[in-house]
Amino acid sequence: MADGKEYVLTREGKAALEEELDTLKNVTRKEVSAKIKEARSFGDLSENAEYDEAKNEQAEVEARIGEIENMLKYARVLDDDEIRSDIVTPGSKVVLDIFGGEQTYTIVGSTEADPYKNKLSYESPIGAAILNKSAGDTVKAMTPGGEVEFKILSIEK
Protein backbone atom coordinates (compact mmCIF):
# COMPACT_ATOMS: atom_id res chain seq x y z
CA MET A 1 0.00 0.00 0.00
CA ALA A 2 2.98 2.32 0.14
CA ASP A 3 1.99 3.82 -3.18
CA GLY A 4 3.17 7.36 -2.39
CA LYS A 5 -0.04 8.81 -3.81
CA GLU A 6 -0.93 12.21 -2.40
CA TYR A 7 -4.24 12.29 -0.53
CA VAL A 8 -5.88 15.72 -0.53
CA LEU A 9 -7.80 16.28 2.69
CA THR A 10 -9.69 19.07 4.34
CA ARG A 11 -8.89 19.70 8.01
CA GLU A 12 -12.18 18.01 8.91
CA GLY A 13 -11.33 15.00 6.76
CA LYS A 14 -7.92 14.59 8.38
CA ALA A 15 -9.47 14.85 11.85
CA ALA A 16 -12.09 12.23 10.95
CA LEU A 17 -9.40 9.82 9.71
CA GLU A 18 -7.33 10.36 12.88
CA GLU A 19 -10.41 9.69 15.01
CA GLU A 20 -11.26 6.52 13.06
CA LEU A 21 -7.65 5.31 13.37
CA ASP A 22 -7.68 5.92 17.13
CA THR A 23 -10.96 4.00 17.51
CA LEU A 24 -9.70 1.10 15.38
CA LYS A 25 -6.44 0.83 17.31
CA ASN A 26 -7.78 1.38 20.84
CA VAL A 27 -11.32 -0.02 20.76
CA THR A 28 -12.03 -2.22 17.75
CA ARG A 29 -8.75 -4.16 17.97
CA LYS A 30 -9.52 -5.08 21.60
CA GLU A 31 -13.09 -6.09 20.74
CA VAL A 32 -11.93 -8.35 17.90
CA SER A 33 -9.21 -9.85 20.07
CA ALA A 34 -11.84 -10.69 22.71
CA LYS A 35 -14.02 -12.33 20.03
CA ILE A 36 -11.09 -14.46 18.88
CA LYS A 37 -10.31 -15.48 22.47
CA GLU A 38 -13.95 -16.39 23.09
CA ALA A 39 -14.21 -18.33 19.82
CA ARG A 40 -11.04 -20.29 20.68
CA SER A 41 -12.73 -21.42 23.88
CA PHE A 42 -15.42 -23.17 21.79
CA GLY A 43 -12.93 -25.88 20.91
CA ASP A 44 -12.03 -27.32 17.49
CA LEU A 45 -10.90 -24.39 15.33
CA SER A 46 -11.21 -26.31 12.05
CA GLU A 47 -15.03 -26.21 12.23
CA ASN A 48 -15.42 -23.03 14.26
CA ALA A 49 -17.38 -20.43 12.26
CA GLU A 50 -17.14 -17.84 15.06
CA TYR A 51 -13.33 -18.15 15.03
CA ASP A 52 -13.15 -17.81 11.23
CA GLU A 53 -15.45 -14.79 11.31
CA ALA A 54 -13.42 -13.11 14.07
CA LYS A 55 -10.14 -13.74 12.21
CA ASN A 56 -11.65 -12.27 9.02
CA GLU A 57 -12.82 -9.22 10.99
CA GLN A 58 -9.32 -8.88 12.45
CA ALA A 59 -7.82 -8.92 8.95
CA GLU A 60 -10.28 -6.22 7.80
CA VAL A 61 -9.50 -4.03 10.83
CA GLU A 62 -5.74 -4.36 10.29
CA ALA A 63 -6.13 -3.59 6.57
CA ARG A 64 -8.16 -0.46 7.34
CA ILE A 65 -5.57 0.65 9.94
CA GLY A 66 -2.85 0.28 7.30
CA GLU A 67 -4.92 2.13 4.73
CA ILE A 68 -5.59 5.08 7.08
CA GLU A 69 -1.95 5.23 8.21
CA ASN A 70 -0.90 5.36 4.55
CA MET A 71 -3.42 8.10 3.76
CA LEU A 72 -2.26 10.19 6.72
CA LYS A 73 1.40 9.64 5.80
CA TYR A 74 0.80 11.01 2.31
CA ALA A 75 -1.89 13.53 3.23
CA ARG A 76 -1.84 17.10 2.01
CA VAL A 77 -4.20 19.15 4.11
CA LEU A 78 -5.73 22.07 2.24
CA ASP A 79 -4.65 25.46 3.56
CA ASP A 80 -7.31 28.13 3.93
CA ASP A 81 -5.51 30.27 1.33
CA GLU A 82 -5.80 27.43 -1.24
CA ILE A 83 -9.61 27.46 -0.94
CA ARG A 84 -11.07 30.23 -3.02
CA SER A 85 -14.45 31.85 -3.42
CA ASP A 86 -13.97 33.20 -6.97
CA ILE A 87 -13.33 29.82 -8.63
CA VAL A 88 -14.08 26.25 -7.60
CA THR A 89 -11.15 24.56 -5.84
CA PRO A 90 -10.89 21.56 -3.53
CA GLY A 91 -12.39 22.73 -0.24
CA SER A 92 -14.90 25.08 -1.91
CA LYS A 93 -18.56 24.91 -1.03
CA VAL A 94 -20.64 25.31 -4.17
CA VAL A 95 -24.32 25.74 -4.83
CA LEU A 96 -25.38 24.17 -8.12
CA ASP A 97 -28.64 24.34 -10.05
CA ILE A 98 -28.66 20.62 -10.87
CA PHE A 99 -31.12 17.73 -11.02
CA GLY A 100 -34.08 20.12 -11.02
CA GLY A 101 -33.12 22.16 -7.96
CA GLU A 102 -30.41 23.78 -5.88
CA GLN A 103 -27.85 21.45 -4.32
CA THR A 104 -24.95 22.46 -2.07
CA TYR A 105 -21.76 20.43 -2.28
CA THR A 106 -18.31 20.62 -0.72
CA ILE A 107 -15.52 19.73 -3.15
CA VAL A 108 -13.11 17.31 -1.47
CA GLY A 109 -10.41 14.76 -2.24
CA SER A 110 -11.44 11.24 -3.19
CA THR A 111 -10.84 9.84 0.32
CA GLU A 112 -13.45 12.20 1.80
CA ALA A 113 -16.03 11.93 -0.98
CA ASP A 114 -19.50 10.99 0.23
CA PRO A 115 -22.40 11.90 -2.06
CA TYR A 116 -24.88 11.18 0.75
CA LYS A 117 -23.25 13.97 2.78
CA ASN A 118 -22.97 16.25 -0.29
CA LYS A 119 -19.19 15.85 -0.49
CA LEU A 120 -18.04 15.48 -4.10
CA SER A 121 -14.55 14.43 -5.13
CA TYR A 122 -12.79 16.86 -7.44
CA GLU A 123 -11.94 13.72 -9.43
CA SER A 124 -15.59 12.75 -9.97
CA PRO A 125 -17.29 13.71 -13.24
CA ILE A 126 -19.20 16.66 -11.73
CA GLY A 127 -16.34 17.71 -9.43
CA ALA A 128 -13.82 17.66 -12.28
CA ALA A 129 -16.19 19.58 -14.57
CA ILE A 130 -16.61 22.48 -12.13
CA LEU A 131 -12.98 22.71 -10.99
CA ASN A 132 -11.58 26.18 -11.74
CA LYS A 133 -14.99 27.42 -12.96
CA SER A 134 -16.77 30.52 -11.61
CA ALA A 135 -20.22 31.34 -10.26
CA GLY A 136 -22.60 31.88 -13.17
CA ASP A 137 -20.88 29.32 -15.40
CA THR A 138 -22.99 26.64 -17.06
CA VAL A 139 -21.16 23.34 -17.09
CA LYS A 140 -21.64 19.93 -18.68
CA ALA A 141 -20.37 16.69 -17.16
CA MET A 142 -20.45 13.15 -18.50
CA THR A 143 -21.70 10.99 -15.64
CA PRO A 144 -22.44 7.25 -15.55
CA GLY A 145 -26.09 8.22 -16.09
CA GLY A 146 -25.30 10.33 -19.16
CA GLU A 147 -24.47 13.97 -19.80
CA VAL A 148 -25.67 16.43 -17.15
CA GLU A 149 -25.84 20.18 -17.66
CA PHE A 150 -25.98 22.48 -14.64
CA LYS A 151 -25.13 25.98 -13.46
CA ILE A 152 -22.80 27.11 -10.66
CA LEU A 153 -24.91 29.53 -8.58
CA SER A 154 -22.37 30.43 -5.90
CA ILE A 155 -18.98 29.52 -4.43
CA GLU A 156 -17.77 30.05 -0.88
CA LYS A 157 -14.73 29.09 1.16
Secondary structure, DSSP 8 states (H G I E B T S, - for coil): ------EEE-HHHHHHHHHHHHHIIIIIHHHHHHHHHHHHTTS-GGG-HHHHHHHHHHHHHHHHHHHHHHHHHTEEE--GGG--SSS--TT-EEEEEETTEEEEEEEE-TTT-BGGGTEEETTSHHHHHHTT--TT-EEEEEETTEEEEEEEEEEE-
